[in-house]
Amino acid sequence: MILFKGKSLKPEFNDNLPAGSFVKMTKKCSMTSSLFLDLIHHLGKYKAAGTCLLVFDGASCHLVYSIVEAADHHDIVLYCLPSNTTHELQPLDRSVNKSFEHHWDKETLLYLYQNPGKK
């Protein structure tokens, strides 16, 4: 799931995304309970057969009973990270997230270079 700030979903936002990806527009470009529920249903549709583990932070929008029900329905096990563990998880920022951001930025610049008429 990719979130963009705004109201109108432009068709080019979906161009060249990996299979199973989807884009949602948000007022503040942040997750809401409704969007997280959409993610659970989407993940349930595209995940491999069997149980799936979804690790997430303890944001209040994630802690809604309808999300738990949807996860159970799709055989998704929810694991909420404990509060105040940011300092323990920072190695992910340096290793996983930093690498992802580097490759994302590289691909974004390549796309803009190869498609000068699109934004």
Solvent accessible surface area in square Angstrom, and as a share of the most:
residue,aa,sasa,rsa
1,M,61,0.27
2,I,39,0.20
3,L,39,0.19
4,F,66,0.27
5,K,145,0.61
6,G,29,0.27
7,K,195,0.83
8,S,77,0.50
9,L,84,0.42
10,K,101,0.43
11,P,107,0.67
12,E,52,0.23
13,F,44,0.18
14,N,65,0.34
15,D,53,0.28
16,N,131,0.67
17,L,47,0.24
18,P,98,0.62
19,A,110,0.85
20,G,27,0.26
21,S,39,0.25
22,F,31,0.13
23,V,9,0.05
24,K,63,0.27
25,M,39,0.18
26,T,11,0.06
27,K,169,0.72
28,K,151,0.64
29,C,60,0.36
30,S,54,0.35
31,M,54,0.24
32,T,62,0.36
33,S,39,0.25
34,S,76,0.49
35,L,19,0.09
36,F,6,0.03
37,L,46,0.23
38,D,49,0.26
39,L,34,0.17
40,I,0,0.00
41,H,81,0.36
42,H,39,0.17
43,L,43,0.21
44,G,18,0.18
45,K,150,0.64
46,Y,119,0.45
47,K,42,0.18
48,A,86,0.67
49,A,110,0.85
50,G,42,0.41
51,T,90,0.52
52,C,31,0.19
53,L,111,0.55
54,L,34,0.17
55,V,77,0.44
56,F,20,0.08
57,D,77,0.40
58,G,39,0.38
59,A,41,0.32
60,S,96,0.62
61,C,22,0.13
62,H,18,0.08
63,L,106,0.53
64,V,53,0.30
65,Y,156,0.59
66,S,47,0.30
67,I,1,0.00
68,V,63,0.36
69,E,89,0.40
70,A,8,0.06
71,A,1,0.01
72,D,104,0.54
73,H,146,0.65
74,H,40,0.18
75,D,68,0.35
76,I,4,0.02
77,V,77,0.44
78,L,44,0.22
79,Y,106,0.40
80,C,52,0.31
81,L,40,0.20
82,P,77,0.49
83,S,97,0.62
84,N,136,0.70
85,T,29,0.17
86,T,93,0.54
87,H,121,0.54
88,E,111,0.50
89,L,56,0.28
90,Q,79,0.35
91,P,69,0.44
92,L,89,0.44
93,D,74,0.38
94,R,160,0.58
95,S,70,0.45
96,V,88,0.51
97,N,63,0.32
98,K,134,0.57
99,S,51,0.33
100,F,128,0.53
101,E,102,0.46
102,H,111,0.50
103,H,100,0.45
104,W,112,0.39
105,D,80,0.41
106,K,118,0.50
107,E,99,0.44
108,T,54,0.31
109,L,121,0.60
110,L,77,0.38
111,Y,52,0.20
112,L,73,0.36
113,Y,181,0.69
114,Q,116,0.51
115,N,44,0.23
116,P,119,0.75
117,G,79,0.76
118,K,87,0.37
119,K,199,0.84
